[in-house]
Amino acid sequence: MFRQPVSDVLMPAMVNTLILMLPATVIAVVLGIDIGAWLGWRRGGTVELGGNLLVLVLRSLPPFWIGVMLLMILSYTLGWFPIGGMRTAVFFPESWLEKLPGFDMLRHWCCRSRLRFIISALTRS
């Protein structure tokens, strides 16, 4: 169908996958170890019971449902991420900085914070 080497077809998607996967993995490992150690020090109390209950509920829910709920909260409600894909449908990069992978996601996240002026200053130059 493509008549191209497999690496030429997969590499554009691999960049986007790594941009999403690496930070998510690092955050999950760091938070998992920290929260697990914190709960381990509070054995037998209400904090441990609440933590165990939360983990039980999150592990029992289907991953696709959790993904849809996170998409609704982080994209629709908070506006931190584009709703679909790596860029918003109406986003047309104009400068070299805007052409970087993940810039539109960063723009969505920063527009809600105090770092908005940094992004606008960098895109003007």
C-alpha positions in Angstrom: 0.0 0.0 0.0 2.7 2.5 1.0 5.6 1.1 -1.1 8.0 2.7 1.4 10.4 1.4 4.0 8.6 0.8 7.3 10.9 3.2 9.2 9.8 6.1 6.9 6.1 5.4 7.6 6.5 5.0 11.4 9.0 7.7 12.3 6.7 10.7 12.1 4.2 8.9 14.5 7.1 7.8 16.7 8.1 11.4 17.5 4.6 12.2 18.7 4.5 9.0 20.7 7.7 9.7 22.5 6.6 13.3 23.2 3.6 12.0 25.0 5.0 8.8 26.5 8.3 9.9 28.1 6.9 12.7 30.3 3.9 10.5 31.2 6.1 7.6 32.3 8.4 9.8 34.3 5.5 11.5 36.1 3.8 8.2 36.8 7.0 6.6 38.2 7.9 9.7 40.4 4.3 10.1 41.7 3.8 6.4 42.2 7.0 6.1 44.3 6.3 9.2 46.3 2.7 8.6 47.0 3.4 4.9 47.8 6.1 5.8 50.3 3.9 8.5 51.8 1.0 6.0 52.3 3.5 3.4 53.6 4.5 5.6 56.5 0.8 6.1 57.4 -0.2 2.4 57.8 -3.4 1.6 59.5 -4.9 5.1 59.4 -7.6 6.8 57.4 -5.1 8.1 54.9 -4.0 4.6 54.0 -7.7 3.5 53.8 -8.5 6.4 51.5 -5.4 5.8 49.3 -6.2 2.1 49.0 -9.8 2.8 48.1 -8.7 5.3 45.4 -6.2 2.9 43.9 -8.8 0.1 43.9 -11.4 2.2 42.1 -8.9 3.5 39.5 -7.5 0.0 38.8 -11.0 -1.4 38.4 -12.1 1.2 35.8 -11.4 0.5 32.1 -8.3 2.4 30.8 -10.3 3.8 27.8 -12.9 5.3 30.2 -10.3 7.0 32.3 -8.7 8.3 29.2 -11.9 9.8 28.0 -12.6 11.4 31.4 -9.1 12.9 31.5 -9.6 14.2 28.0 -12.8 15.8 29.0 -11.4 17.4 32.1 -7.9 18.5 30.8 -9.0 19.5 27.3 -12.6 20.6 27.4 -12.9 22.0 30.9 -9.4 23.3 31.7 -8.2 23.9 28.1 -4.7 22.6 28.9 -4.3 20.4 25.8 -5.6 20.3 22.3 -8.7 18.2 22.0 -7.4 15.9 19.2 -3.9 15.4 17.7 -0.7 17.2 18.5 -2.1 20.5 17.2 -5.4 22.3 17.2 -7.1 22.2 13.9 -6.9 25.9 13.3 -3.2 26.3 14.5 -0.9 27.3 11.7 2.7 27.7 12.8 4.4 30.9 11.7 7.8 31.0 13.5 10.4 28.3 14.0 9.4 27.9 17.6 5.8 27.2 16.7 6.9 24.4 14.3 8.5 22.4 17.2 6.6 19.3 18.1 4.5 19.8 21.2 4.4 23.6 20.9 0.7 23.8 20.6 0.2 21.5 23.7 2.6 23.8 25.6 0.7 26.8 24.3 -2.6 25.4 25.6 -1.1 24.7 29.0 0.7 28.0 29.3 -2.2 30.2 28.2 -3.9 29.4 31.5 -0.9 30.3 33.6 1.4 33.3 34.2 3.9 32.1 31.5 1.7 33.4 28.7 3.9 36.5 28.1 7.0 34.3 27.6 5.3 32.4 24.8 4.1 35.5 23.1 7.5 37.2 23.4 9.3 34.2 21.9 6.8 33.9 18.9 7.2 37.6 18.0 11.0 37.4 17.4 
